[in-house]
Structures are given as structure tokens and as C-alpha cells.
Amino acid sequence: MHLSKKIAMRCFLIFTIPLLISLISTAQKNKKTEEDRDISFTKVEVNAGTDARAWAAYLKKAVLLPDSLAAIIPPGVHQIKVKFIVDQYGNIGDIKAAGNPGYGLARRAEKIIAQYEGVWQPANQCGRSVKSYKEQVVEFVVKE
């Protein structure tokens, strides 16, 4: 009987150890996949985007300044590069203006990006939707 217990224990270990190894390996792969989703890509196969016509029409209307503000800003073209992230679900966030010409224009440019109501399509990397960086130059034209 003592010999049969040893045989039973060996059989148990022979079948259990590979199962445990498999479970641990699967858990590590799932953890890596979750970590990959938090990465924001700068280069992707298919860039994030939205309806180009709707976006252009929105920007054209949104950059018009009220007369009271235009009166205190020096004439010219004031460009602000706005960087933001389009996540894997098509949501935009982490909106930051690079450079600030003053007069509240950088904050206004950030708000313009944030308030767009159109639908963004996420970027695609290796067949998966991923987070990616986007840049948009917002131009405010102040006439003399």
C-alpha cells in the first residue's frame, strides 16, 4: 500500500505541474496584453482620425474670435500646435497646447479640440485598436 501512495503522488505531480505551468504562462501573457493597452503609440499602421470634412468645418467655425477679444490681439496669424491622445476606444484626452502666444489663445485652442463632438476612430497597430498621439495646428487670424 505504501508503494501505491507513492505512485499516486507521482501521477498527481506529473499531471498537476504542467497544468500549473500553463496557467502561470497564460496569466503572464494576459498581464502583458493589459500593459500594452496603456502604451501610447507615436507611429502606427493606421492613424487615428475623424471625418475630415466635418473636422475642417468645425475648426473653421471654432477659430473665429469675438470682436472684443480680436480688438486686443495684435493683427496676424497666431498658430498653436495642440497635442492630444486618441485612445483605443476613440476618446480624446491629454490635450496640451505647445506654445502660447498669449491672450488666452492656447487655452482657447485646447478647448476647441476638447469640445469637438465628432467621432474619432482609434489608431490601428497589428490589427488592434491602440492609443496614439495626434497633433493639430489651430490658427487664429486677426485682421487689422
C-alpha positions as CSV (number, residue, x, y, z in Angstrom):
1,M,0.0,0.0,0.0
2,H,2.8,2.3,0.7
3,L,4.1,1.8,-2.9
4,S,0.7,2.7,-4.3
5,K,0.6,6.0,-2.4
6,K,4.0,6.9,-4.0
7,I,2.8,6.0,-7.4
8,A,-0.4,8.0,-6.9
9,M,1.6,11.0,-5.7
10,R,3.9,10.8,-8.7
11,C,1.0,10.6,-11.1
12,F,-0.7,13.6,-9.4
13,L,2.5,15.6,-9.7
14,I,3.1,14.6,-13.4
15,F,-0.4,15.9,-14.3
16,T,-0.5,18.9,-12.0
17,I,2.8,20.5,-12.7
18,P,2.2,21.0,-16.5
19,L,-1.2,22.4,-15.7
20,L,0.2,24.9,-13.2
21,I,2.9,26.0,-15.7
22,S,0.3,26.5,-18.4
23,L,-1.9,28.6,-16.0
24,I,1.1,30.8,-15.0
25,S,2.1,31.3,-18.6
26,T,-1.4,32.3,-19.6
27,A,-1.6,34.8,-16.7
28,Q,1.7,36.4,-17.7
29,K,0.5,36.8,-21.4
30,N,-2.7,38.4,-20.2
31,K,-0.8,40.8,-18.0
32,K,1.4,41.8,-20.9
33,T,-1.6,42.5,-23.1
34,E,-3.1,44.8,-20.4
35,E,0.2,46.7,-20.1
36,D,0.3,47.1,-23.9
37,R,-3.0,48.8,-23.9
38,D,-1.6,51.6,-21.7
39,I,1.1,52.4,-24.2
40,S,0.5,55.5,-26.5
41,F,2.0,54.9,-29.9
42,T,3.7,57.7,-31.9
43,K,3.9,55.6,-35.1
44,V,1.1,53.3,-36.1
45,E,0.0,51.4,-39.2
46,V,-3.3,53.3,-39.4
47,N,-3.5,56.7,-37.8
48,A,-6.4,57.8,-35.6
49,G,-8.8,60.0,-37.4
50,T,-12.3,61.5,-37.8
51,D,-14.4,62.7,-40.7
52,A,-12.0,65.2,-42.4
53,R,-14.7,67.4,-43.8
54,A,-16.6,67.7,-40.5
55,W,-13.3,68.4,-38.7
56,A,-12.3,71.1,-41.1
57,A,-15.7,72.8,-41.0
58,Y,-15.7,72.6,-37.2
59,L,-12.2,74.2,-36.9
60,K,-13.1,76.9,-39.4
61,K,-16.0,78.0,-37.3
62,A,-14.4,77.4,-33.9
63,V,-11.4,79.7,-34.5
64,L,-13.5,82.8,-35.1
65,L,-12.7,85.2,-32.3
66,P,-15.3,87.5,-30.7
67,D,-14.7,91.2,-31.7
68,S,-13.9,92.1,-28.1
69,L,-11.0,89.7,-28.0
70,A,-9.8,90.4,-31.5
71,A,-9.5,94.1,-30.7
72,I,-6.8,93.5,-28.1
73,I,-4.8,90.9,-30.0
74,P,-2.1,92.1,-32.4
75,P,-3.0,91.5,-36.1
76,G,-1.6,88.4,-37.8
77,V,-1.9,84.7,-37.9
78,H,-1.4,83.1,-34.4
79,Q,-0.7,79.4,-34.7
80,I,-0.9,77.0,-31.7
81,K,0.1,73.3,-32.1
82,V,-2.2,71.2,-29.9
83,K,-1.2,67.7,-29.0
84,F,-3.7,65.1,-27.8
85,I,-4.2,61.4,-27.5
86,V,-6.9,59.3,-29.1
87,D,-7.4,56.2,-27.0
88,Q,-8.2,52.7,-28.2
89,Y,-11.9,53.5,-27.9
90,G,-11.9,56.7,-29.9
91,N,-12.0,59.1,-26.9
92,I,-9.7,62.1,-26.9
93,G,-7.7,63.3,-23.9
94,D,-4.4,64.6,-22.5
95,I,-4.9,67.8,-24.6
96,K,-2.0,70.2,-24.4
97,A,-1.1,73.3,-26.3
98,A,2.6,73.5,-27.3
99,G,3.5,77.2,-27.1
100,N,1.4,80.1,-26.0
101,P,1.2,83.4,-28.0
102,G,-0.8,84.8,-25.0
103,Y,-4.2,86.4,-24.9
104,G,-5.7,83.1,-23.8
105,L,-5.3,81.6,-27.3
106,A,-3.6,78.4,-26.1
107,R,-6.4,77.7,-23.7
108,R,-8.9,78.5,-26.3
109,A,-7.2,76.1,-28.8
110,E,-7.3,73.3,-26.2
111,K,-11.0,73.9,-25.6
112,I,-11.6,73.8,-29.4
113,I,-10.1,70.3,-29.6
114,A,-11.9,69.1,-26.4
115,Q,-15.3,70.3,-27.5
116,Y,-15.4,68.6,-30.9
117,E,-18.4,66.3,-30.9
118,G,-17.5,64.2,-33.9
119,V,-16.5,60.5,-33.6
120,W,-12.8,59.6,-33.6
121,Q,-11.6,56.3,-34.9
122,P,-8.7,54.9,-32.9
123,A,-5.3,54.1,-34.5
124,N,-4.6,50.5,-35.5
125,Q,-1.4,48.6,-34.8
126,C,-1.1,45.0,-35.8
127,G,-4.8,44.6,-36.2
128,R,-5.6,46.1,-32.7
129,S,-7.0,49.4,-31.7
130,V,-4.4,51.4,-29.8
131,K,-3.8,54.8,-28.1
132,S,-1.9,57.2,-30.3
133,Y,-0.8,60.8,-30.3
134,K,-2.3,63.4,-32.6
135,E,-1.3,67.0,-33.4
136,Q,-3.4,69.7,-34.8
137,V,-2.4,73.3,-35.6
138,V,-5.1,75.7,-34.6
139,E,-4.8,79.1,-36.4
140,F,-6.4,82.3,-35.2
141,V,-6.4,85.1,-37.8
142,V,-6.7,88.6,-36.5
143,K,-7.2,91.2,-39.2
144,E,-6.1,94.8,-39.0
